[in-house]
Amino acid sequence: MLVNYIGEVSRELFSDVWPNIAKDESPITYVTNGIHTCTWLAPNIKDLFNEYLPAYWQDKIHLNSTWEKIDSIPDEKLWAEHFVRKEKLIKVIKQNVTERFVSSGSGYEYIGELVSDLNPEALTIGFARRFATYKRATLLFKDISRLTQILNNEKRPVQIVFAGKAHPADKEGKDFIKHIHEVSLMPQFKGKIFILENYNINMARYLVSGVDVWLNNPRRPMEASGTSGEKAAVNGVINFSVLDGWWEEGYDGSNGWSIGTNAEYDCNEEQDKADSNSLYNILENKIIPMYYNKDRNGVSKEWLRYMKNSIRTTGGQYSTSRMITDYVNTLYMPLCNLREQYFNDIDNVSKFAQWKKKIKKNWNNIVITQDRNVDNARLVAGSQITVNCEVQLNDIDEDSTDVQVYFGQILESGTVKSVYTQTMDKVGEKKEDNKYYYEKTLDLSTGGNFGYTFRVMPKHEMLTEPENLNLVKWITK
């Protein structure tokens, strides 16, 4: 089950469109982006999948069951194929750096100093994407002295490769690239930090399959999705990312690492400091020790476990196949079925239009009255409370309404947490006055201060979402 994080952000962005309901009730849904798996899967990794995954696995990529056999791949075999990708990436880095410095007039002796220490055995971290400012490409350089210590341990070498482009009009993004270039030429970072020119799809294929760790540290909650991390994950590259975009959904604690927390900060500088400290701590205490905890065959069992978890938990969930399945099942087919059932008949459409016109005209005439209720109270977990209300509909049919109780826990700050909405049961009526009486018994799963209110929402079989009409009648007295 995906965490509904992207939907939460989307509803926040569109909350002003439906001012009469809470932002988390707006009828904005979401479908998380996915990648075209076989486009981004390295050929030798694909061959490995062909050998160990179920037959015709490419026809059922979106199924989690398809990826369960990842654990059957021998560690040494998966590492050997990943190492092939690292060696190919090292060649790409050497060629790109050499061509760039030759074109700028540098001598081959100087270029050799830069690339001669590139080592496929070393822990290799990749950062490649658009150099938009919110991506914080230079966050890794927040504490130069600390980074110097991390990258200059001869027994546990680390190398970092950057690639990407900034929009021509984005001066700050271009300044990021310039800064990375300047840092890469500092004496302590020569041959350890690289930035590649002419970033394109071909280069991206080498990067997402050839590094060991995929670094992503956007400023929350600015990440739209972050599909580069999905491309890396299916190749066995382990994500190291801020919990934003797809990684907020995909991270489970055993398939990668998270940077920082979801805490709110007073300013960007505070967030950058906290996230950079988290980044360094995890590198020093988790990632680097795990990578270099190798057996006599040169394989880190724990690292391979993370690699396999990365592939198994993300391969299906973050594929285009799953994305299209979600679009079809949650959006397209319900609309197609609604059209087939109701909207092919012009008489139904005409009646529906008349219904909407009538309900909009008379909606404000609804009167909700609280009936035989207790005030908001402090209750213990497991308590039950029965609430009642009276609704006078006036010129609106009873069948066109859904009477609801809206309740939740009230925090000391005055905000409401864990809001729930339930349709109430009709327990009486005075049809001559168009009055109806409703009741609902609420089961409270948690204790604390609880509050409730009542509202009426429109209801019709041809209405896709009751919120779409922006008609919500709250209790008036």
TIVO-702327 format. One record per residue (C-alpha): residue number from 1; y, x, z. Coordinates in Angstrom, 3 decimals. Layout:
NUM	Y	X	Z
...
END
This chain:
1	0.000	0.000	0.000
2	3.343	1.465	-1.021
3	6.155	1.558	1.490
4	8.912	-0.736	0.229
5	11.582	1.976	0.417
6	12.947	1.826	-3.132
7	13.130	-1.968	-2.887
8	15.034	-1.614	0.382
9	17.652	0.641	-1.220
10	17.939	-1.659	-4.245
11	18.490	-4.722	-2.076
12	21.187	-2.845	-0.182
13	22.965	-2.043	-3.463
14	22.888	-5.682	-4.623
15	23.532	-7.329	-1.253
16	26.996	-8.587	-2.269
17	25.456	-10.749	-5.012
18	23.860	-13.030	-2.387
19	26.415	-13.138	0.450
20	24.791	-16.078	2.285
21	21.528	-14.318	3.131
22	20.573	-11.050	4.772
23	20.377	-8.107	2.403
24	16.650	-7.670	2.989
25	16.049	-11.218	1.687
26	17.753	-10.782	-1.682
27	15.380	-11.514	-4.569
28	15.601	-7.937	-5.834
29	12.169	-6.424	-6.168
30	11.121	-3.026	-7.461
31	8.502	-1.131	-9.396
32	8.220	2.563	-8.572
33	8.378	4.877	-11.570
34	5.239	6.617	-12.738
35	4.460	9.440	-15.149
36	2.376	9.525	-18.301
37	-0.380	11.510	-16.656
38	-2.019	13.141	-19.640
39	1.322	14.275	-21.071
40	2.077	16.276	-17.931
41	-1.424	17.323	-16.946
42	-2.165	20.970	-17.773
43	-5.004	21.222	-20.353
44	-7.335	23.270	-18.127
45	-6.730	20.947	-15.159
46	-7.473	18.005	-17.429
47	-10.753	19.667	-18.446
48	-11.609	20.014	-14.773
49	-10.936	16.309	-14.242
50	-13.103	15.469	-17.247
51	-15.943	17.329	-15.564
52	-15.681	15.830	-12.080
53	-13.932	12.463	-12.324
54	-15.789	9.323	-13.488
55	-16.458	8.913	-17.200
56	-13.503	7.461	-19.116
57	-11.248	8.106	-16.117
58	-8.211	8.094	-18.413
59	-8.784	4.383	-19.062
60	-8.517	3.566	-15.358
61	-5.952	6.061	-14.134
62	-4.162	3.493	-11.975
63	-7.200	2.791	-9.780
64	-7.353	4.747	-6.541
65	-11.144	4.777	-6.798
66	-10.847	6.868	-9.962
67	-9.448	9.762	-7.932
68	-11.912	9.791	-5.046
69	-14.110	12.355	-6.818
70	-11.335	14.964	-6.613
71	-12.922	16.142	-3.362
72	-16.110	17.029	-5.245
73	-14.354	19.815	-7.184
74	-15.323	23.159	-5.612
75	-12.345	24.831	-3.936
76	-12.886	28.105	-5.795
77	-12.964	26.296	-9.124
78	-9.767	24.321	-8.555
79	-7.978	27.431	-7.294
80	-9.169	29.471	-10.284
81	-7.758	26.906	-12.734
82	-4.509	26.700	-10.787
83	-4.286	30.495	-10.844
84	-4.549	30.390	-14.634
85	-1.474	28.159	-14.663
86	0.378	30.556	-12.349
87	-0.340	33.495	-14.663
88	0.984	31.524	-17.636
89	4.129	30.628	-15.700
90	4.701	34.284	-14.747
91	4.667	35.169	-18.448
92	7.192	32.395	-19.175
93	9.481	33.625	-16.398
94	9.319	37.240	-17.601
95	10.036	36.262	-21.192
96	12.910	33.929	-20.285
97	14.581	36.415	-17.928
98	14.134	39.289	-20.362
99	15.666	37.381	-23.273
100	18.594	36.236	-21.123
101	19.496	39.702	-19.850
102	18.950	41.387	-23.218
103	21.385	38.932	-24.787
104	23.939	39.806	-22.096
105	23.610	43.543	-22.801
106	21.418	44.649	-19.888
107	19.030	47.554	-20.343
108	15.257	47.249	-20.178
109	15.083	49.478	-17.099
110	17.286	47.048	-15.178
111	15.336	44.071	-16.488
112	12.123	45.752	-15.421
113	13.444	45.956	-11.863
114	13.907	42.197	-11.897
115	10.540	41.112	-13.266
116	8.097	43.903	-12.434
117	7.265	42.510	-8.987
118	6.432	38.999	-10.218
119	3.013	38.339	-8.780
120	0.676	35.383	-9.387
121	-0.873	36.040	-5.978
122	2.450	35.380	-4.214
123	3.432	31.970	-2.902
124	5.565	30.508	-5.684
125	8.080	27.732	-5.065
126	9.627	25.746	-7.906
127	12.854	23.756	-8.148
128	13.556	22.296	-11.580
129	15.631	19.213	-12.451
130	19.130	18.051	-13.339
131	21.717	19.988	-11.385
132	23.487	16.899	-10.112
133	25.360	17.652	-6.902
134	23.336	15.229	-4.756
135	20.204	17.241	-5.595
136	21.579	20.052	-3.380
137	20.051	22.843	-5.445
138	21.615	25.492	-3.204
139	20.473	24.055	0.141
140	17.921	26.856	0.350
141	20.826	29.338	0.591
142	22.448	27.701	3.612
143	21.383	30.606	5.818
144	21.162	33.733	3.659
145	20.011	35.999	6.471
146	17.151	33.683	7.379
147	16.113	33.336	3.744
148	16.218	37.129	3.455
149	13.659	37.437	6.238
150	11.426	34.805	4.658
151	11.389	36.401	1.210
152	11.084	40.042	2.279
153	7.820	39.988	4.187
154	5.647	42.440	2.222
155	2.439	41.018	3.656
156	3.345	37.434	2.725
157	5.501	37.579	-0.438
158	7.344	34.483	-1.606
159	9.021	33.985	-4.973
160	11.254	31.095	-6.020
161	12.005	29.876	-9.538
162	14.855	27.525	-10.469
163	15.438	25.755	-13.755
164	17.576	22.890	-14.958
165	20.800	21.837	-16.598
166	24.043	20.283	-15.454
167	26.003	17.672	-17.365
168	28.696	19.445	-19.445
169	31.395	17.570	-17.514
170	29.849	18.281	-14.099
171	31.711	21.356	-12.884
172	30.101	21.293	-9.441
173	26.646	21.161	-11.004
174	27.478	24.133	-13.213
175	28.841	25.978	-10.180
176	25.464	25.456	-8.486
177	23.760	27.221	-11.387
178	26.268	30.065	-11.218
179	25.744	30.422	-7.476
180	21.946	30.564	-7.826
181	22.345	33.255	-10.494
182	24.627	35.281	-8.224
183	22.266	34.988	-5.249
184	19.300	36.012	-7.400
185	21.051	39.311	-8.154
186	21.700	40.198	-4.509
187	19.750	43.358	-3.634
188	17.448	41.588	-1.154
189	16.571	38.843	-3.645
190	16.081	40.829	-6.853
191	12.634	40.048	-8.215
192	12.201	37.214	-5.722
193	14.576	34.485	-6.957
194	14.789	33.542	-10.639
195	16.754	30.987	-12.605
196	15.543	30.105	-16.095
197	17.698	29.197	-19.075
198	17.181	26.487	-21.698
199	15.245	24.108	-19.490
200	13.260	21.664	-21.634
201	10.041	19.646	-21.633
202	7.905	22.610	-22.661
203	9.226	24.771	-19.837
204	8.845	21.877	-17.407
205	5.129	21.651	-18.231
206	4.636	25.255	-17.159
207	6.666	24.772	-13.997
208	5.054	21.568	-12.693
209	1.595	23.073	-13.106
210	2.269	26.747	-12.329
211	4.095	26.843	-9.016
212	2.366	26.316	-5.667
213	5.072	24.215	-4.017
214	7.482	21.721	-5.595
215	10.782	21.747	-3.720
216	13.054	18.701	-3.766
217	15.914	18.256	-1.319
218	18.294	15.497	-2.482
219	20.849	13.938	-0.200
220	19.347	10.720	1.187
221	19.372	8.011	-0.071
222	20.613	9.187	-3.484
223	17.282	9.957	-5.142
224	16.450	7.378	-7.800
225	12.788	8.295	-8.009
226	12.022	11.992	-8.496
227	9.314	11.871	-11.141
228	9.156	15.677	-11.438
229	7.371	15.687	-8.091
230	4.847	13.193	-9.437
231	4.164	15.505	-12.391
232	3.606	18.414	-10.029
233	1.364	16.458	-7.656
234	-1.191	15.435	-10.267
235	-1.553	19.113	-11.214
236	-2.347	20.052	-7.627
237	1.113	21.423	-6.853
238	2.083	20.411	-3.328
239	5.369	18.571	-2.736
240	7.889	19.764	-0.175
241	10.608	17.143	-0.227
242	13.143	15.040	1.582
243	11.763	11.571	2.323
244	13.641	9.864	-0.471
245	12.690	8.267	-3.782
246	8.984	8.222	-4.548
247	8.126	10.770	-1.827
248	9.147	8.306	0.892
249	6.275	6.180	-0.406
250	3.846	8.914	-1.411
251	3.972	11.255	1.586
252	1.213	10.671	4.140
253	1.307	13.854	6.227
254	-1.771	15.402	4.608
255	-0.631	15.750	0.990
256	2.568	17.765	1.398
257	5.540	18.292	3.688
258	8.713	16.387	4.477
259	12.151	17.921	4.937
260	14.325	16.560	7.739
261	14.277	13.014	9.065
262	15.874	9.711	8.126
263	18.534	10.105	10.799
264	22.113	9.103	9.994
265	24.792	11.813	10.100
266	28.554	11.668	10.501
267	29.141	13.999	7.554
268	27.330	15.782	4.739
269	27.704	19.146	6.431
270	25.717	17.943	9.455
271	22.957	16.593	7.245
272	22.836	19.805	5.190
273	22.548	21.914	8.333
274	19.789	19.776	9.814
275	17.828	19.619	6.556
276	18.150	23.344	5.859
277	16.889	24.166	9.359
278	13.944	21.855	8.783
279	13.280	23.518	5.423
280	13.232	27.022	6.926
281	11.120	25.978	9.917
282	8.440	24.379	7.775
283	8.360	27.335	5.403
284	8.014	29.817	8.256
285	5.601	27.894	10.461
286	3.513	25.769	8.120
287	3.659	26.494	4.407
288	3.604	30.303	4.332
289	0.964	30.715	7.093
290	-1.261	28.094	5.477
291	-1.023	29.662	2.034
292	-1.915	33.132	3.282
293	-4.725	32.020	5.572
294	-7.275	33.023	2.916
295	-10.982	33.731	3.197
296	-12.718	36.729	1.681
297	-12.828	34.935	-1.668
298	-9.041	34.729	-1.699
299	-8.965	30.966	-1.083
300	-7.126	29.132	1.676
301	-9.362	26.195	2.552
302	-6.532	24.306	4.211
303	-4.282	24.847	1.193
304	-6.959	23.526	-1.131
305	-7.348	20.497	1.097
306	-3.652	19.756	0.666
307	-3.917	20.307	-3.094
308	-6.788	17.853	-3.363
309	-5.069	15.316	-1.130
310	-1.977	15.624	-3.304
311	-3.932	14.822	-6.456
312	-6.108	12.113	-4.904
313	-3.324	10.175	-3.189
314	-0.762	10.319	-6.003
315	-2.737	10.545	-9.244
316	-3.222	6.806	-9.603
317	-0.320	5.407	-7.589
318	2.335	7.322	-9.513
319	1.062	6.951	-13.052
320	2.626	4.981	-15.882
321	-0.614	3.010	-15.958
322	-0.013	1.768	-12.399
323	3.664	1.172	-13.151
324	2.889	-1.038	-16.154
325	0.206	-2.869	-14.186
326	2.803	-3.632	-11.497
327	5.319	-4.878	-14.058
328	2.712	-7.146	-15.624
329	1.273	-8.518	-12.382
330	4.452	-8.924	-10.326
331	7.059	-9.750	-12.973
332	5.876	-10.524	-16.489
333	2.806	-12.711	-15.872
334	4.392	-14.931	-13.203
335	7.266	-15.629	-15.592
336	4.897	-16.191	-18.505
337	2.808	-18.597	-16.422
338	5.931	-20.450	-15.272
339	7.123	-20.768	-18.855
340	3.723	-21.944	-20.057
341	3.396	-24.479	-17.253
342	6.890	-25.937	-17.248
343	9.430	-24.525	-19.673
344	7.605	-25.320	-22.912
345	8.380	-28.981	-22.284
346	12.016	-29.791	-23.104
347	11.893	-32.849	-20.832
348	10.971	-30.618	-17.881
349	13.804	-28.256	-18.708
350	16.270	-31.146	-18.945
351	15.124	-32.580	-15.610
352	15.372	-29.158	-13.989
353	18.934	-28.730	-15.257
354	19.861	-32.152	-13.860
355	18.213	-31.264	-10.530
356	20.242	-28.057	-10.237
357	23.448	-29.898	-11.072
358	22.777	-32.551	-8.433
359	21.720	-30.161	-5.698
360	24.723	-27.892	-6.224
361	27.050	-30.881	-6.065
362	25.613	-32.245	-2.803
363	24.440	-29.128	-1.017
364	27.400	-28.832	1.319
365	26.755	-32.378	2.582
366	23.635	-31.231	4.449
367	24.070	-31.317	8.228
368	21.747	-29.394	10.589
369	21.795	-30.183	14.282
370	20.005	-28.296	17.033
371	17.705	-30.609	18.985
372	16.080	-30.094	22.399
373	16.193	-26.298	22.308
374	16.570	-23.573	24.891
375	19.222	-20.917	24.647
376	18.353	-17.468	23.403
377	16.106	-15.953	26.059
378	14.320	-12.818	27.130
379	10.635	-13.241	26.469
380	7.538	-11.127	26.928
381	5.165	-10.187	24.149
382	2.661	-12.928	23.408
383	4.995	-15.727	24.465
384	5.366	-18.954	22.526
385	8.516	-20.947	22.095
386	8.883	-24.332	20.392
387	12.155	-25.049	18.603
388	13.458	-28.271	17.050
389	16.216	-29.359	14.719
390	17.511	-32.455	12.971
391	18.522	-32.361	9.309
392	20.590	-34.987	7.562
393	20.184	-34.503	3.823
394	22.522	-37.282	2.640
395	22.272	-37.284	-1.182
396	19.498	-34.689	-1.507
397	15.792	-35.500	-1.724
398	13.575	-34.263	1.082
399	11.185	-32.640	-1.402
400	14.034	-30.461	-2.718
401	14.494	-28.631	0.560
402	12.691	-26.101	2.715
403	13.790	-26.270	6.355
404	13.328	-22.916	8.084
405	13.711	-21.314	11.489
406	15.249	-17.844	11.305
407	14.526	-15.692	14.350
408	14.397	-12.108	15.538
409	14.765	-9.642	18.375
410	18.328	-8.979	19.553
411	19.007	-5.349	20.483
412	21.482	-4.211	23.127
413	23.867	-3.216	20.336
414	23.983	-6.850	19.202
415	22.114	-6.226	15.957
416	19.005	-8.204	15.094
417	15.724	-6.409	14.506
418	12.491	-7.626	12.927
419	13.822	-10.863	11.470
420	11.243	-13.508	10.558
421	11.565	-16.754	8.627
422	9.094	-19.642	8.904
423	9.003	-23.064	7.297
424	9.218	-25.785	9.931
425	6.927	-28.801	10.280
426	8.331	-32.299	9.840
427	7.612	-34.388	12.955
428	9.717	-37.482	12.312
429	12.178	-39.204	9.995
430	14.773	-41.954	9.625
431	14.663	-42.591	5.922
432	17.389	-45.197	6.012
433	19.778	-42.487	7.270
434	18.087	-39.719	5.284
435	17.492	-37.894	8.585
436	14.457	-35.738	9.277
437	13.193	-34.024	12.417
438	11.477	-30.636	12.392
439	9.599	-28.511	14.863
440	8.021	-25.061	14.948
441	6.133	-23.091	17.577
442	6.883	-19.384	17.314
443	4.401	-16.729	18.407
444	6.273	-13.613	19.540
445	4.365	-10.376	19.002
446	6.893	-8.238	20.893
447	8.966	-8.744	23.995
448	12.698	-8.597	24.545
449	15.752	-10.720	23.835
450	15.105	-13.183	21.044
451	17.468	-15.414	19.135
452	16.967	-18.047	16.460
453	18.847	-20.362	14.174
454	18.049	-22.897	11.449
455	18.733	-23.152	7.760
456	17.814	-25.124	4.662
457	16.858	-23.514	1.347
458	16.464	-25.243	-2.037
459	12.907	-25.865	-3.252
460	11.627	-26.668	-6.745
461	8.445	-25.803	-8.611
462	10.460	-24.368	-11.536
463	12.651	-22.200	-9.325
464	11.482	-18.568	-9.460
465	13.286	-17.558	-6.265
466	15.058	-19.984	-3.874
467	17.758	-17.349	-3.287
468	18.765	-17.311	-6.958
469	20.870	-20.459	-6.659
470	22.796	-18.840	-3.792
471	22.512	-22.102	-1.870
472	21.783	-21.583	1.802
473	22.804	-24.117	4.421
474	22.944	-22.731	7.966
475	23.177	-24.825	11.107
476	26.648	-26.321	11.484
477	26.580	-27.763	14.997
END
